[in-house]
C-alpha cells in the first residue's frame, strides 16, 4: 500500500534502550522519495497510452475527417478554377483534417475527462502536466497524418496542382496540429460543462473551415483579421505557397515559424488550464 507523505522526509519512532528513562525519543530519518518523472519519458508513456485507447475509433475518425475535406474540395471545384484560389482551397482542406481531430475531438475529450473526474487519475501520477497535455495532443494528431496526405494528393489531382513539394506536410502537420491541439485542449479544460466544451470545439472547427478553406482575397477585411488570429492559418499559408512553381522558401519558413510559436503558446495555455482544472 502506498503512503502519501507530503514532506521529503519520513519520521520513525525508535524504542529506548533497556533501563533508560523518559519518553520514547523520536528521531527524524531522511528518506528521499523517488525522483520526479522527466518530461520526455512521461510524454512517451502518455502518448502510447492515449494512442492505444483511441485506436478503436481510428477508422471512423479518419473516414469522417477525410471525407469532409474531400467533399469540400469537390464542391469548391465548381466555383474555383485554379490559381491562388485553388491553392488556398487545397491547403485549407488538408489542414482542416487536422482541425477536425486536434481541435474538435480533443476539446470533447478533455471536457468529458474533466466532468467524469478522470483528471484525478492523471493528477496522482508522477508525471508533469505538460506531458499529459502533449501526449494526448500528439496521439490525436497522429491519426490525422494519413487523411491529410490523402486530401492533399486528391486536391492536387483535382485542381491540377504540382505535388513536387508536398513534403512540406512533414512540417505543416505537426506544427498546425500542435497549435490546434493546444487550443482544443484549453477549450475542453476551461469549459465548465462537457456540452459547452463540445460546442466550443465545433465552433472552432467551423472557424477553421470557413477561414481556412475560403480564399483570403474573397473575405471581408474584418473577417480577414479574425483569420490572422486562427492558429492554423499560417500552416495553410505555408502549404498553399508550396504549390507555386518556384516557392519562396523564406516566406514559407516564416509562416512555419509563426505556426510553431503559436503552437508553443497554445500548449502552454493548455498546460495552465490542466493545472487549474486538476486542483479543483
Secondary structure, DSSP 8 states (H G I E B T S, - for coil): ------SS-EEEE----TT--SS--EEEE---------HHHHHHHHHHHHHHHHGGGHHHHHHHHHHHHHHHHHHHHTT--SHHHHHHHHHHHHHHHHHIIIIIIHHHHHHHHHHTTHHHHHHHSSS-HHHHHHHHHHHHHHTHHHHHHHHHHHHHHHHT---TTGGGHHHHHHHHHHHHHHHHHHHHHH-SSHHHHHHHHHHHHHHHHHHHHS-GGGS-HHHHHHHHHSTTHHHHHHHHHTTSTT--HHHHHHHHHHHHHHHHHHHHHHHHHHHHHHT-
